[in-house]
Amino acid sequence: MDAHSIAQLYDASYFAHNLGRPYQRDEVWLQFFATIADRVVSDIRPCTVLDAGCAMGFLVEALRDRGVNAVGVDISEYAIQQVRPDVRASCWVGSVVDPFPQKYDLIVCIEVLEHLSPREAEQAIANFCQHTDDVLFSSTPFDYKEVTHRNVRPPDYWAELFARQGFFHDVDFNASFISHWAVRFRSVREPVARIVAAYERRLWQLENGCRPWKQKSASGINGCRC
């Protein structure tokens, strides 16, 4: 299926019926993206942001309302036509696999790449990594039923694709304000030993948080005077 045919899939009917609840300008969706924008501004503080797969531009407008130079790209002509009029010039119809016009402080990609083929998804990630050092990324690992989902994968699949580009999971950043599986990937030029140490530290924290009995058991062993 060519790009034009794929773009036609994302029409008014798609946004009305395929996303759980109608995707439209209403309080629920606007508040969702306002929350994301608030966290991006407070926790990352980028000057320039690209929303890759921006749909109707809700995140773009929320960021611009907060003083961020945000732009968006989406394959759906219908969705771009719905972008708020004063923001529409900052959003364009296009594919996330095509080169972007500049580099950005941050690229956000929320529930987009599962709609692409595996080859296209890999191309998109390479494209992101050529145009930023910082990516906020979310792709459902569960929703196989959605008819346009072509590449639903677990988080480790995406982590491997980003790692091939020299981008690694920032384990100290909690991106759950987007989704439970959202991740911040950042370009890392540190030695592999430091990356491994950060991963192991986070794994240790999670294991101890989820299994408090381990601490008690370890305390008993350490206190033994055999």
GUMI-795293 format. One record per atom (N, C-alpha, C): residue in one letter; x, y, z. Coordinates in steps of 0.001 Angstrom, whole numbers, plus 500000, padded with zeros to 6 digits. Each point is the difference from the previous one (the first is absolute). Example, Ala and Ser with C-alpha at 12.3 -4.5 7.8 and 13.67 -1.06 7.14 Angstrom:
A513190494310507800 A499110501190500000 A500900501200500000 S499650501050499280 S500820501190500060 S499230501090500730 
//
This chain:
M500849498805500000 M499151501195500000 M500885501246500000 D499736500935499055 D500841501187499917 D499599501024501055 A500821501062500110 A499798500998501056 A498654500695499880 H499563500263498766 H498716500675499803 H498846499133500492 S500059498719499687 S498936499090500447 S499975499887501513 I501194499931500605 I500072499937501459 I499433501261500611 A500338501148499445 A499496501271500530 A498484500051499979 Q499395499402498973 Q498541500039499885 Q499306499170501072 L500739499074500629 L499412499208501085 L499630500870501197 Y500769501066500200 Y499830500835501187 Y499095501185499681 D498733499660499788 D499009501006499630 D499104500307501193 A498900500687499769 A499088500377501088 A499461498775500719 S499680498944499258 S499466498794500613 S501022499343500919 Y501247499969499573 Y501047499407500828 Y500097500711501351 F500089501313499982 F500163500748501246 F498741499948500863 A498865499748499393 A498756499915500767 A499804498642500665 H500564498935499405 H499613498656500448 H501149499070500390 N501251500350499729 N501081499017500155 N500946500266501164 L499706500974500822 L500948500356501054 L499408499865501397 G499022499119500141 G499403499782501309 G498866500964500287 R500275501265499908 R498996501055500081 R500281500962498863 P498993500728499540 P500222500903498867 P501172500950500242 Y500888500057499030 Y501145500897500086 Y499570501329499394 Q499772500962500868 Q499443501276499567 Q500374501069501005 R499722501229499646 R500314501117500893 R498981500024501144 D500317499322501083 D499137500018501168 D500862500116501254 E499369500142501133 E500721500272501241 E500952498874500366 V499583498748499780 V500833498867500392 V501313499971499223 W499927500097498681 W501216499947499205 W500871501232500206 L499385501163500073 L500789501213500187 L500706499989501356 Q499338499481501026 Q500630499932501318 Q501131498978500010 F499808498891499301 F501051498986499906 F501277500593499416 F499865500714498903 F501186500571499369 F500521501220500757 A499128500706500696 A500461501103500847 A500892499473501116 T499630498861500570 T500813499386501050 T501370499607499458 I500021499410498819 I501277499643499383 I500841501241499761 A499372501037499470 A500730501237499718 A500580500597501274 D499227499992501074 D500493500532501277 D501242499263500466 R499974498676499888 R501139499206500445 R501214500182499078 V499754500091498708 V501102500248499067 V500676501324500333 V499198501017500231 V500551501326500303 V500751499992501328 S499425499394501023 S500617500048501324 S501174499042500153 D499927498819499363 D500999498960500241 D501096499927498940 I499712500467498784 I500980499903498919 I500442501383499530 R499082500928499952 R500268501408499666 R500614500180498612 P499390499406498978 P500522500195498644 P499560501348499429 C500781500502499084 C499600501207499267 C499264499635498718 T500415498902499372 T499368499551498762 T499562498548500150 V498785499700499513 V499436498654500116 V499312499638498691 L500194498754499575 L499234499439498891 L499117498897500548 D498696500089499740 D499082498908500310 D499864499160498738 A500633498836500001 A500020499123498826 A498784499087500036 G499017500324499158 G498700499335500035 G499058500816500861 C499888501276499666 C499316500978500869 C498484499931499924 A499448499234499034 A498536499936499827 A499437501416499850 M499102500386500899 M499334501304499891 M500752501126500692 G501224499718500400 G500867501061500516 G499731500416501428 F499349499160500794 F499653500402501362 F501239500244500857 L501015499151499859 L501224500224500770 L500762501204499474 V500015500170498695 V500680501158499419 V499403501295500539 E498683500092500005 E499383501237500482 E500235500194501493 A499961498918500773 A500228500118501439 A501415500485500287 L500968499503499258 L501377500443500196 L500187501444499548 R499419500357498867 R500141501370499515 R499314500986500954 D498881499583500584 D499335500863500985 D500876500231501226 R500989499123500204 R500914500125501135 R501355500574499594 G500068500554498806 G501196500702499571 G501050499156499317 V499683498727499688 V500953499116499331 V499800500088498491 N501073500046499263 N499933500007498539 N499769498568499531 A498741499597499962 A499628498623499668 A499394499931498615 V500293498893499302 V499430499735498684 V499559498542499975 G499250499651498962 G499514498626499909 G499896499520498567 V500111498687499839 V499836499374498687 V499096498791500171 D499126499764499020 D499122498837500040 D499647499588498584 I499790498697499807 I499688499454498681 I498576500322499558 S499132500340500961 S498582500180499709 S499677501446499591 E499563500161498756 E499567501323499546 E498787500463500803 Y499092499064500285 Y498817500352500788 Y500401500559501352 A500927499322500694 A500392500446501338 A500637501386499953 I500868500235499042 I500667501308499917 I498989501107499724 Q498954499681499282 Q498952501005499746 Q499254500392501271 Q500075499141501038 Q499300500272501249 Q500867500776501005 V501253500248499668 V500888500725500905 V499452501409500247 R500141500460501223 R499486501334500354 R500537501034499009 P499155500876499490 P500408500897498910 P501285500777500247 D500198500489501210 D501198500807500251 D501265499150500109 V499855498691500028 V501136499085500114 V500230499225498705 R499050500069499089 R500028499137498815 R501262500178499171 A500527501204499938 A501216500230499214 A501212499282500584 S499889499570501248 S501105499309500665 S499904498477499859 C498994499521499280 C499816498563499799 C499887499707498509 W500525498869499579 W499954499688498574 W499705498514499785 V499502499704498802 V499724498620499618 V501295499362499509 G500344498880500609 G501218499317499588 G500194498732500797 S501019499249499619 S500311498737500653 S501141500180500994 V499954499238501082 V501068500078501001 V501283499323499522 V499960499325498852 V501224499407499461 V500743500968499089 D499361501102499613 D500640500983499129 D500825500980500817 P501136500479499461 P500845500930500746 P499221501238500458 F500291500451501208 F499368501197500550 F500811501231499607 P499406501176500065 P500692501196499507 P501133500505500882 Q500088499549501250 Q501047500488500891 Q500165499021501161 K500966500295500881 K500145499245501231 K499150500663501085 Y499604499209500986 Y499132500480501077 Y500595499605501353 D499676500782501005 D500433499652501355 D499339498701500459 L498773499780499523 L499243498824500414 L499072499566498878 I499903498701499783 I498972499432499125 I499088499139500859 V498701500199499855 V498995499212500715 V499291499122498982 C499837498730500339 C499297499065499113 C499102499123500861 I498696500254499944 I499050499325500882 I499058499120499178 E500125498703500171 E499115499009499379 E499917500184498477 V501156499952499377 V500090500207498556 V500679498824499291 L501149499580500485 L500815499059499230 L499397498614499891 E499058499650500879 E499328498709499841 E499120499968498748 H499757501165499411 H499215500077498765 H500860499746498752 L501315499947500162 L500894499828498866 L500448498544499875 S500546499664498858 S500621498689499849 S501294499982500813 P500532498816500318 P501271499950500728 P501116500786499311 R500087499892498691 R501047500723499275 R499796501507500117 E498764500454499868 E499720501435500104 E500237500502501423 A499661499193500992 A500216500403501381 A501485500205500281 E500816499096499483 E501447500134500175 E500514501251499295 Q499477500284498815 Q500382501214499278 Q499591501249500774 A498803499966500591 A499520501149500762 A500899500276501195 I500396498950500712 I500864500186501162 I501351500565499582 A500538499499498913 A501259500559499488 A499824501468499651 N498857500335499427 N499707501388499648 N499913500875501252 F499309499516501032 F499922500750501260 F501408500288500527 C500815498948500015 C501314500110500642 C500967500879499215 Q499692500229498731 Q500802500933499211 Q499587501452500227 H498840500192500632 H499466501355500126 H499799500458501440 T500483499223500947 T499939500405501407 T500941499118500806 D500240500407501243 D500724499155500951 D499079499511501107 D498692500262499861 D499068499747501107 D498630499633499426 V499491498826500357 V498722499519499462 V499108499518501136 L498776500515500044 L498958499447500870 L499166499073499141 F499925498737500404 F499449498986499103 F498999499111500722 S498885499726499308 S498993499078500533 S499402499209498845 S499952498671500161 S499382499138498998 S499385498810500720 T498706499824499865 T499293498967500749 T500593498608499780 P500237499248501082 P500437498615499851 P498847499003500007 F498758500490500046 F498849499123500230 F498932500023498902 D499796501130499355 D498808500178499167 D500180499401498610 Y499724498716499902 Y500097499302498714 Y498709500110499180 K498911500425500639 K498703499984499336 K499788501187499064 E500647501096500278 E499802501192499170 E500423499695498560 V499111500265499055 V500188499496498636 V501222500584499297 T500456501182500395 T501152500597499332 T501314499711500711 H499950499222501075 H501231499640500708 H500703498864499259 R501194500286499513 R500750499046499188 R501252499458500709 N500340500615501124 N501292499655500603 N499952500238501517 V499080499326500670 V499898500108501457 V501104499151500621 R500827500631500831 R501179499323500545 R500173500331501483 P500734499154500732 P500311500309501392 P501079501077500079 P500183500606501170 P500959501112500129 P501431499655499600 D500437498764500235 D501392499668499697 D500290500080498501 Y498977499768499175 Y500181500118498544 Y500395501421499621 W499265500975500542 W500284501395499691 W501331500420500607 A500289499528501213 A501269500345500642 A501184499540499158 E499871498826499387 E501090499505499158 E500189500864498756 L498894500411499384 L500112500853498814 L500643501340500330 F499626500574501135 F500620501263500414 F501472499788500355 A500312498887500654 A501382499741500395 A500913499896498780 R499476499487498908 R500804499925498773 R500422501384499513 Q499233501008500397 Q500307501378499617 Q500783500743501089 G500351499285501071 G500734500636501088 G499112500722501000 F498704499644500016 F499045500591500934 F499585498941501015 F499958500397501292 F499682499048501041 F498933500553500933 H499281499085500608 H498935500326500954 H500580500797501160 D499466501192500213 D500362500791501178 D499207499446501172 V500620499109500767 V499275499289501048 V499661500889501189 D500583501188500053 D499699500925501099 D498844500934499672 F499457499882498792 F498889500861499593 F498720499179499946 N498982500451500711 N498713499302500046 N499053500626498977 A499754499273498917 A499145500515498922 A498577499476500093 S499594499498501156 S498670499395500143 S498865501006499913 F500302501291499955 F498955500991499772 F499449499895498573 I500701499286499131 I499502499725498648 I499279498657499983 S500695498970500410 S499423498650500099 S500891499182500906 H499488498856500410 H500783499133500880 H501284499528499322 W499983499882498674 W501153499467499270 W500824501081499307 A499702501259500247 A500749501081499352 A501435500061500534 V500906500406499123 V501421500004500311 V500633501272499443 R501009500494500702 R500841501060499451 R501303499366499531 F500285500098498711 F501254499530499437 F500899501204499717 R501259499894500406 R500933501115499804 R501293499504499378 S500590500867499194 S501296499688499416 S501032499934501118 V500731498904500044 V500956499779501085 V501393499807499418 R500909500785500485 R501400499884499563 R500891499535501143 E499385499553501072 E500754499524501144 E500506498574499749 P501003499552500760 P500463498615499869 P498878499015500305 V500062498845499345 V498979498971500204 V499879499630501471 A501103500022500726 A499979499626501416 A499044500878500793 R499945501280499697 R499099500904500724 R498545499730499639 I499754499677498738 I498637499678499578 I499518498750500723 V500849498990500040 V499644498759500687 V499757500260501484 A500839500822500614 A499837500311501421 A498663500666500270 A499588500910499118 A498715500680500184 A498843499022499879 Y500089499100499022 Y498949498996499836 Y499922499094501218 E501151499562500499 E500010499094501144 E499497500700501259 R500343501277500152 R499517500752501154 R498480500084499995 R499448500283498836 R498545500103499901 R499337498648500217 L500579498940499460 L499452498663500197 L500017499623501477 W501079500330500689 W500111499723501439 W498933500755500783 Q499782501276499631 Q498980500796500679 Q498616499391499797 L499720499576498784 L498698499416499711 L499807498676500728 E501028499181500013 E499881498715500677 E499781500171501497 N500704500931500594 N499835500217501431 N498664500649500323 G499513500852499085 G498701500634500223 G498854499023499888 C500120499038499077 C498927499041499765 C500065498807500949 R501173499739500578 R500158498804500829 R500671500363501327 P499276500685500868 P500610500436501268 P500501498844500848 W499453498788499763 W500452498850500775 W501469499690499756 K500513500425498830 K501414499740499722 K500899500751500974 Q499603501248500319 Q500784500800500922 Q500024499350501374 K498834499519500433 K499908499355501303 K500869498745500038 S499938499224498911 S500791498782499930 S501487500311500016 A500392501008499222 A501407500373499944 A500479500514501347 S499135500744500696 S500351500534501310 S500259498854500981 G499180498947499906 G500180498866500886 G501323499294499756 I500364499876498729 I501265499341499661 I501178500825500475 N499924501333499748 N501101500865500382 N500188500059501508 G498877499787500720 G500095500101501459 G500410498698500659 C500189498958499221 C500351498690500566 C501427500031500555 R500201499414501198 R501318499950500615 R500506498578500055 C499752499279498915 C500430498596499967 C501530499889500088 
//
